[in-house]
Amino acid sequence: MSAAPRPRIRPRRLRQSPAFRRLVAETRVHPADLVLPIFVREGVDEPMPIASMPGVMQHSLDSVRRAVTDAAEAGVGGVMLFGVPEVRDARGSGATDPDGILNVATRVVREEAGDALIVQTDLCLDEFTDHGHCGLVDDRGVVDNDATLERYAEMALQQARAGSQLLGLSGMMDGQVAAVRDALDEAGHTDTALLAYSGKYASAFYGPFRDAVESTLEGDRRTYQLDPANRREGAREAVLDIEEGADVVMVKPAGTYLDVLADVAATSEVPVWAYQVSGEYAMIEAAAAHGWIDRRRAVAESVLGIRRAGADAVLTYWATELARWITAGDTE
Ligand code: PBG
């Protein structure tokens, strides 16, 4: 009778207890690594629920103060503001109006937040255009890259004046980082930082976001957002954006583009972030609501996986809640 084989090498040793596992964990999520996207809607007194994003609100200029205070108290690193205007037009005029909802909200949030976290703003026209595109559309129905850059430059100036500290360039126009950087520098806003959505893919997972900002899109965004089939192209966009002066680059969505994220993180000279988008949020919430998945564990694991793939920080609609769980030690 031969003895049972005795493995000499036992990886299970380091997994045997919570204390061992904590000591050898390769990746951690800290509240400061999280950024909370926030929607602020024009002309409402009360926060309004978003049907496809249970738990997320369109805030009023009043209720947004509380959301920001809660995030800061939880230790969240920043907030990313999106405006939901009452009126839209072809040029997205509300985006460059100092009294437009996003610019007004930025002033309110900066005042509320002080130095507790970094106030960031979405720099894109789609929330403000009636056709729903991220840029100006010419008479052939094509999104005009270079004409759009002028709008972005003007939008950047208004956002910087309103107090935004980090501008999120999410429109995917060629040359947008350089155009915005030059405009800001010329006007003396040399300290306003730029987050480039470099690898932003034409994704079905933005679906609930359209609900959140009440935008209806004519056509699709495939002539400017990246083709989900392309891995190399995401890394190339990040290189171009860094050359143009991006302070941070981003990959978006996160969960279905972890390979792109890992590629960018492997070579980037600047911080690399990822955006866990509305559809990623909605999927976990829907499964959890059915009792098909453990909500807290699924949320924590989804963000941890994005960090593990290489994101230095993660934009997630769960930022405040997850930060509280982390601080309480409730994520295991
Ligand atoms: C563009 C923008 C979008 C999102 C963030 N910035 C929409 C889009 O490009 O279609 C999506 C975010 C999400 O789905 O959570 N302003």
Boltz pocket constraint, residues with backbone or C-beta under 6 A from the ligand:
constraints:
  - pocket:
      binder: B
      contacts: [[A, 122], [A, 124], [A, 125], [A, 126], [A, 127], [A, 170], [A, 171], [A, 205], [A, 206], [A, 207], [A, 208], [A, 209], [A, 276], [A, 277], [A, 278], [A, 279]]
      max_distance: 6.0
